[in-house]
Amino acid sequence: MENSDRDLNDLIARLGSATGNQILITLLEKEMEDDVSKINYDSQNEGQLSLENIKQWYVEAEKVIRVLSNVLAHPMNQAINQLRYAGHHILKSQTADNPTSAQNNLVEAFKHCKRSVYDAMDFYVYNLYEKYRVLPPWLDLEKTIQEKLDEYAKKIAKERQIAAERIDYYQQIWVQLIDGLKLIEELNKYQRESGLTNKVLARNKDLETKNETLRDENKALETKLGTRFAWFVFVIGILLALGTPIGLVFLDWHIKTEKHDVNATLTIHPYKPETESKPSTMPMNDGKRQVPNP
């Protein structure tokens, strides 16, 4: 124990001004298992599991959870719960009444320990894609971290496609874990130096989400209004199409009616006097008075 503490103190002294997370990453790199597939047991060989095998997986899961929870600044509840379940089955295996029950509980403990490692790796990959994949431009002006993270994420995605077994996929994440954690801690350092906190970044992410929601709602409203306008134009077109012949018929009827009224006004009736005219008593042109005949 004393030698272990001395080694740890020597390592911290060599790291000098390194952050606490950088120290944790370095310790993990030094102590983590090189290849988890070597300590894996498939379903056909689970009967050969021993308590020592369970201990290996339990310790590896615990180390990874501690480092990830600090570097990602997020509790690893799901992975921790798997270790709790594993501990429960370990106790049951050590207090079982018969060897079969003891072995069955060891198998269950092994599965929970392995599941704990898998959950920790899944949460780590999720954060790479959701939290660190797209960086605020002021954190990485030269795009160096961004390019490295993109390349790193592509490697993981490729391994997921070509891995024949789940253990192969998680083993590839495992061997690249240190490089990814160093990139994340480098970004965390930029955040701390710029005065940004996870709370500020989370609020910014929330605003981006709300903005995206508003854009979607605006797009839906534009589509709805466009549909209504299209129906309005369609109805107007129908009314115009139907109104034109109706208007022409009405106009023709109106013209005929007006023409009839004009004709009735302009008709000339013959003159008929009311009484016969009397003989004129006016002088003749010769100036002589004309005497009517007796």
Residue, then its C-alpha position, 0 to 999 in steps of 0.5 A: m500500500e505504501n509503495s502504491d501511495r509513493d508511486l502515486n505521489d511521484l506521478i503527481a509530482r512529475l505531472g506538475s501543473a496538470t489538472g486533476n482530471q489529467i492526473l486521473i487519465t494518466l493513472l487510468e492509462k497506467e492501470m487499466e487492463d490492456d485488453v478486456s476481451k482477454i478477461n471475457y467469458d462467453s456463454q459457453n464458458e461461464g461455468q468456469l468463472s471464479l470470484e477472481n474473474i468477477k473482481q477483475w471486471y468489477v475493478e475495471a468498471e469502477k476505475v472507468i466510472r470514476v474517471l469518466s464521471n470526473v472528466l465528463a462532469h456527469p454522474m454515471n448512475q446507470a453504470i454504478n447501478q450495474l455494480r450494485y447489482a453485481g455486488h448483490h449477486i456476489l454476496k448471494s454467491q458467497t452465502a449460497d447453500n449449494p455450489t450450483s446456486a453459488q455459480n449461478n450468482l457468480v455468472e449474474a455478477f459477471k454479467h452485471c460487471k460487464r454491463s457496467v463497463y458497456d454502459a460506461m462506454d456507451f455514455y462516453v460515446y454518447n457525450l462525444y456525439e452530443k456534447y463535444r462533437v460540435l464545439p462553440p467556435w470561440l473554444d476552438l478557433e483553429k478547429t484542431i480539437q474539432e477535427k480530432l474529435d470528428e476523426y475519433a468519432k468516425k473511428i468508433a462508428k466504423e468499429r461499430q459496423i465491422a465488429a463481429e461481437r459486442i466485446d470486439y466493439y467495446q474493446q476498440i472503444w477501450v483501447q482508444l479511450i485514453d486518447g478520447l479522454k485527453l481530447i475532452e479534457e483539453l476542451n474542458k481546459y479551454q472552457r475553464e480558461s474562457g470562463l465558460t461553465n457546463k451550466v452556461l453551455a447547457r443553457n446555450k444548448d437549451l436555447e439552441t434547442k428552443n430556437e430549433t423548435l421555433r424554426d420547426e413551428n415557423k416552417a409548419l405555420e408557413t406550410k399551413l398558411g401556404t396551403r390556405f392561400a392555395w385553397f383561397v386562390f383555387v376557390i377564387g379561380i372556381l368562382l371566376a370560372l363560374g362567374t364569367p358565363i353567368g356575368l355574360v348572361f346577365l349582361d346580355w339580359h341587361i342590354k336587351t332590357e335597356k334596348h327595349d326601354v329605349n325603343a319604347t321611349l322613341t316610338i312616334h304615334p300619329y296625331k289625331p285632332e280632337t275636333e274639326s277645324k272651323p272656316s278661317t275668318m282671317p283676311m285673304n292675301d288680297g286684303k279683301r274680307q271674305v264673305p262666307n257663302p249663304 
